[in-house]
Amino acid sequence: MKNKHFNLIILTEDGSKPLSWRINKKVFYFLVSILGFLIVLVIGGAFFYGKLTQKALEASYLRKENQMLRKRENKIAEIEVEMAKLNEIRKHIERLIEIDDNYTMRDLPTHDYEFQFGIKSYPQALVAKEGEILIGKELDEWLKQRKAEKELMPTGLPASGLITARFGEMQGFLSPHTGIDIALKEGTPVRATASGIVEYADWHSRYGNLITINHLNGYKTKYGHASEILVEVGQWIKNNQTICLSGNTGKSLGPHLHYEVQKNNMPIDPLKMETESSADSSSTAEKGDI
């Protein structure tokens, strides 16, 4: 008869009676199967848990990366906005001080150089072509100097009106016209075309009530035929300040303003002042009466 059981015998070293168990083969195989299944289940569970943990770590890392990328994108957007603002400020400064070809605006690291302009650090420096770098207080002083120089440079016209006589035109048997005549209603405010000191403010045989302003840079401006003088000799005049009222005094055929610009005591065409003020050569026009 085929044996349907397993005998398990345990022998001891001291020679005592051995221990024995009798196990049914079917029960034994069933227990072994259960044990194997449990082992496989544990190994599989551990592997699956490891995979899940790895996926979770990867997902957490990706989330952090995405957050960092979003922060960087936001920072870049903020920097681009700030750079756009700074660029507009730079253009505005260049327009104010009229930077010429001898100077350029160069970006410099904010942490190395800072120029306070009422906002955050303004990372700009003015660099002369010769290599001189103007920074901080030096740049501030340079800007003030350029602004002051601009204020002293006669530009534009002292009043708005019809030009009835131009520079250089012959006036009968007289010398060529040393300025321009602007037809104005009597009593029209006349403004200085640049800052300077009043050098003359009195009656003149030809120009009637006449004002001469010395702009301390080789330029002078004259305003003739005024009905009323509003300034006095030695007074400091600001650009665009009203200095007199137009009239019909002196040798005049009707209410108008005689406006004249001199460079190094030589009259030049006021309508070409933008070009003449940046040129180094002197005008070749006739010298004026005063």
NORSUL-V282160 format. One record per residue. N is the residue number from 1. RES is the residue in one letter. SS is DSSP state (helix for helix, strand for strand, loop for the rest). PHI is phi in whole degrees, -180 to 180 (none if undefined). OMEGA is omega as a letter, one per 20 degrees, with the letter a starting at -180 (* if undefined). Layout:
{{N,RES,SS,PHI,OMEGA} {N,RES,SS,PHI,OMEGA}}
This chain:
{{1,M,loop,none,a} {2,K,loop,-67,a} {3,N,loop,-73,a} {4,K,loop,-106,a} {5,H,strand,-133,r} {6,F,strand,-109,r} {7,N,strand,-106,r} {8,L,strand,-108,a} {9,I,strand,-118,r} {10,I,strand,-116,a} {11,L,loop,-95,r} {12,T,loop,-107,a} {13,E,loop,-80,a} {14,D,loop,-85,r} {15,G,loop,79,r} {16,S,loop,-73,a} {17,K,loop,-63,a} {18,P,loop,-66,r} {19,L,strand,-96,a} {20,S,strand,-141,r} {21,W,strand,-135,r} {22,R,strand,-117,a} {23,I,strand,-120,r} {24,N,strand,-65,a} {25,K,helix,-60,a} {26,K,helix,-64,r} {27,V,helix,-66,r} {28,F,helix,-62,a} {29,Y,helix,-62,a} {30,F,helix,-65,r} {31,L,helix,-65,r} {32,V,helix,-63,r} {33,S,helix,-63,r} {34,I,helix,-61,a} {35,L,helix,-63,r} {36,G,helix,-62,r} {37,F,helix,-62,r} {38,L,helix,-64,r} {39,I,helix,-62,r} {40,V,helix,-62,a} {41,L,helix,-64,r} {42,V,helix,-64,a} {43,I,helix,-63,r} {44,G,helix,-63,r} {45,G,helix,-63,r} {46,A,helix,-64,r} {47,F,helix,-64,a} {48,F,helix,-64,r} {49,Y,helix,-63,r} {50,G,helix,-62,r} {51,K,helix,-63,r} {52,L,helix,-61,r} {53,T,helix,-62,r} {54,Q,helix,-63,r} {55,K,helix,-63,r} {56,A,helix,-64,r} {57,L,helix,-64,r} {58,E,helix,-64,r} {59,A,helix,-64,r} {60,S,helix,-65,r} {61,Y,helix,-64,r} {62,L,helix,-65,r} {63,R,helix,-62,r} {64,K,helix,-64,r} {65,E,helix,-62,r} {66,N,helix,-63,r} {67,Q,helix,-64,r} {68,M,helix,-64,r} {69,L,helix,-64,r} {70,R,helix,-63,r} {71,K,helix,-63,r} {72,R,helix,-65,r} {73,E,helix,-62,r} {74,N,helix,-64,r} {75,K,helix,-65,r} {76,I,helix,-62,r} {77,A,helix,-63,r} {78,E,helix,-64,r} {79,I,helix,-64,r} {80,E,helix,-62,r} {81,V,helix,-64,a} {82,E,helix,-64,r} {83,M,helix,-64,r} {84,A,helix,-63,r} {85,K,helix,-64,r} {86,L,helix,-63,r} {87,N,helix,-64,r} {88,E,helix,-65,r} {89,I,helix,-64,r} {90,R,helix,-61,r} {91,K,helix,-62,a} {92,H,helix,-65,r} {93,I,helix,-63,r} {94,E,helix,-62,r} {95,R,helix,-68,a} {96,L,helix,-66,a} {97,I,helix,-100,r} {98,E,loop,52,r} {99,I,loop,-59,a} {100,D,loop,-94,a} {101,D,loop,-70,a} {102,N,loop,-80,a} {103,Y,strand,-133,r} {104,T,strand,-136,r} {105,M,strand,-95,a} {106,R,strand,-123,r} {107,D,strand,-73,r} {108,L,loop,-132,a} {109,P,loop,-59,a} {110,T,loop,-61,a} {111,H,loop,-74,r} {112,D,loop,-92,a} {113,Y,loop,-135,r} {114,E,loop,-134,r} {115,F,loop,-124,a} {116,Q,loop,-77,a} {117,F,loop,-132,r} {118,G,loop,80,r} {119,I,loop,-131,r} {120,K,loop,-66,a} {121,S,loop,-49,a} {122,Y,loop,-103,a} {123,P,loop,-79,r} {124,Q,strand,-132,r} {125,A,strand,-140,r} {126,L,strand,-96,a} {127,V,strand,-118,r} {128,A,strand,-72,a} {129,K,loop,-62,r} {130,E,loop,-73,r} {131,G,loop,110,r} {132,E,loop,-68,r} {133,I,strand,-108,r} {134,L,strand,-101,a} {135,I,loop,-138,r} {136,G,helix,56,a} {137,K,helix,-64,r} {138,E,helix,-62,r} {139,L,helix,-66,r} {140,D,helix,-61,r} {141,E,helix,-65,r} {142,W,helix,-64,r} {143,L,helix,-63,r} {144,K,helix,-65,r} {145,Q,helix,-65,r} {146,R,helix,-62,r} {147,K,helix,-65,r} {148,A,helix,-64,r} {149,E,helix,-62,r} {150,K,helix,-65,r} {151,E,helix,-64,a} {152,L,loop,-89,a} {153,M,loop,-96,a} {154,P,loop,-62,r} {155,T,loop,-142,r} {156,G,loop,75,a} {157,L,loop,-117,a} {158,P,loop,-75,r} {159,A,loop,-162,a} {160,S,loop,-96,r} {161,G,loop,-176,a} {162,L,strand,-77,r} {163,I,strand,-82,a} {164,T,strand,-100,r} {165,A,strand,-147,a} {166,R,loop,-102,a} {167,F,loop,-64,r} {168,G,loop,87,r} {169,E,loop,-69,r} {170,M,loop,-78,a} {171,Q,loop,-117,a} {172,G,loop,66,r} {173,F,loop,-93,r} {174,L,loop,-80,r} {175,S,loop,-71,r} {176,P,loop,-55,a} {177,H,loop,-63,a} {178,T,loop,-92,r} {179,G,loop,-154,r} {180,I,strand,-129,r} {181,D,strand,-108,r} {182,I,strand,-118,r} {183,A,strand,-70,a} {184,L,loop,-140,r} {185,K,loop,-67,a} {186,E,loop,-57,a} {187,G,loop,96,r} {188,T,loop,-71,r} {189,P,strand,-62,r} {190,V,strand,-114,a} {191,R,strand,-107,r} {192,A,loop,-70,a} {193,T,loop,-87,r} {194,A,loop,-166,r} {195,S,loop,-75,r} {196,G,strand,169,a} {197,I,strand,-110,r} {198,V,strand,-68,a} {199,E,strand,-98,a} {200,Y,strand,-148,r} {201,A,strand,-153,a} {202,D,strand,-163,r} {203,W,strand,-78,r} {204,H,strand,-132,a} {205,S,loop,-60,a} {206,R,loop,-97,a} {207,Y,loop,-99,r} {208,G,strand,64,r} {209,N,strand,-69,a} {210,L,strand,-124,r} {211,I,strand,-121,r} {212,T,strand,-120,r} {213,I,strand,-114,r} {214,N,strand,-94,a} {215,H,loop,-95,r} {216,L,loop,63,r} {217,N,loop,-137,a} {218,G,loop,94,a} {219,Y,strand,-105,r} {220,K,strand,-134,r} {221,T,strand,-127,a} {222,K,strand,-127,a} {223,Y,strand,-133,a} {224,G,strand,-112,r} {225,H,strand,70,a} {226,A,strand,-70,r} {227,S,strand,-83,a} {228,E,strand,-149,r} {229,I,strand,-94,a} {230,L,loop,-108,a} {231,V,loop,-130,r} {232,E,loop,-136,a} {233,V,loop,-59,r} {234,G,loop,90,a} {235,Q,loop,-78,r} {236,W,strand,-82,a} {237,I,strand,-111,r} {238,K,loop,-91,r} {239,N,loop,-56,r} {240,N,loop,75,r} {241,Q,loop,-75,r} {242,T,strand,-72,a} {243,I,strand,-114,r} {244,C,strand,-164,r} {245,L,strand,-115,a} {246,S,strand,-63,a} {247,G,strand,-158,a} {248,N,loop,-142,a} {249,T,loop,-89,a} {250,G,loop,74,r} {251,K,loop,-82,a} {252,S,loop,-144,r} {253,L,loop,-97,a} {254,G,loop,173,a} {255,P,loop,-58,r} {256,H,strand,-166,r} {257,L,strand,-117,r} {258,H,strand,-91,a} {259,Y,strand,-117,a} {260,E,strand,-135,r} {261,V,strand,-122,r} {262,Q,strand,-119,r} {263,K,strand,-123,a} {264,N,loop,54,r} {265,N,loop,67,r} {266,M,strand,-115,a} {267,P,strand,-67,r} {268,I,strand,-130,a} {269,D,loop,-71,r} {270,P,helix,-62,a} {271,L,helix,-74,r} {272,K,helix,-110,a} {273,M,helix,-61,a} {274,E,helix,-59,a} {275,T,helix,-80,a} {276,E,helix,-65,a} {277,S,loop,-68,r} {278,S,loop,-101,a} {279,A,loop,-90,a} {280,D,loop,-94,a} {281,S,loop,-80,r} {282,S,loop,-87,r} {283,S,loop,-72,a} {284,T,loop,-104,a} {285,A,loop,-71,r} {286,E,loop,-64,r} {287,K,loop,-75,a} {288,G,loop,-78,a} {289,D,loop,-70,a} {290,I,loop,-121,*}}
